[in-house]
Structures are given as C-alpha cells and as structure tokens.
Amino acid sequence: MSARVTAPSRQLTERGMLMTVTTGLLVLVEAQQGKEAELAAFLEQGRELASAEAETVTWYAFRIDDRRFGIFDTFESEHGRQAHLSGPIAAALGEITPTLLAQPPEIQKVDVLAVK
C-alpha cells in the first residue's frame, strides 16, 4: 500500500481550508536589564511594519518572561521569508540590538508542518 504524500503548500486543515503557509521564523530576544518596557514597545510597533509586508502571512510578538521576548512569523514561500529578513523589521531589530538587547537575536528558520 502506498501512502500519498501531499506537499505542505497543498495540505488541507481540519476545516477543509487549503494550507498555504510553509515556512516561518522564530526569533528570540532578551532585553538588557531595565530595557524591558522599551523592547516590549518596540515589538508592539513591529505589527504595523509586518502588516505592510505582502508576503508575511502571520506575525506574532510575545513575552516569555520579564526579560525574554520572541517573534514568530509565517510565509507562503522561502522568497517571502527572505524578503522579510531583508526588510524594515530586520533592519530595525539590528539597530536596537546594541541599546536594548542583552545579546544578539537568536533567529531560527523553521518549516511549518501543520496549521489550524
């Protein structure tokens, strides 16, 4: 018996919707001591920039604990992910790294396996 393998870009969700998200980014950042509120505000402002990116499907900013935060975004293609990595949010993150972050951001490329 052979199993039919469906490419991630063509998977159907439980509700029968076509899944088009295939790639993502997980970015972890840690605020310098005393810079937590500034970093949170920076991340909140990133929503507007992400909304302007046509190839960014979803964009989330979140807090892990007092000093650690994260960003998770999804894309329909590698091209969209690369466009995001070359875009204004990545540039802004690079600019604030020396003044707000305890260390450089940890950026991980991920493949989206399933979506609801």
FENQUIDA-V85269 format. One record per backbone hydrogen bond with DSSP energy under -0.5 kcal/mol. CO is the residue of the C=O (numbers start at 1). NH is the residue of the N-H. If there is no record, write none. Layout:
co=CO nh=NH
co=CO nh=NH
//
This chain:
co=3 nh=5
co=4 nh=6
co=7 nh=10
co=8 nh=11
co=11 nh=19
co=13 nh=16
co=17 nh=13
co=18 nh=20
co=22 nh=112
co=23 nh=75
co=24 nh=110
co=25 nh=27
co=25 nh=73
co=26 nh=108
co=27 nh=71
co=28 nh=106
co=29 nh=69
co=30 nh=102
co=30 nh=103
co=32 nh=35
co=35 nh=39
co=36 nh=40
co=37 nh=41
co=38 nh=42
co=39 nh=43
co=40 nh=44
co=41 nh=45
co=42 nh=46
co=43 nh=47
co=44 nh=47
co=45 nh=48
co=45 nh=49
co=46 nh=50
co=47 nh=51
co=48 nh=52
co=49 nh=52
co=50 nh=53
co=52 nh=54
co=53 nh=56
co=55 nh=57
co=55 nh=76
co=58 nh=74
co=60 nh=72
co=62 nh=70
co=67 nh=31
co=68 nh=64
co=68 nh=65
co=69 nh=29
co=70 nh=62
co=71 nh=27
co=72 nh=60
co=73 nh=25
co=74 nh=57
co=74 nh=58
co=75 nh=22
co=75 nh=23
co=77 nh=81
co=78 nh=82
co=79 nh=83
co=80 nh=84
co=81 nh=85
co=82 nh=86
co=84 nh=87
co=84 nh=90
co=87 nh=91
co=88 nh=92
co=89 nh=93
co=90 nh=94
co=91 nh=95
co=92 nh=96
co=93 nh=97
co=96 nh=100
co=96 nh=101
co=97 nh=101
co=100 nh=32
co=105 nh=107
co=106 nh=28
co=106 nh=108
co=108 nh=26
co=110 nh=24
co=111 nh=113
//
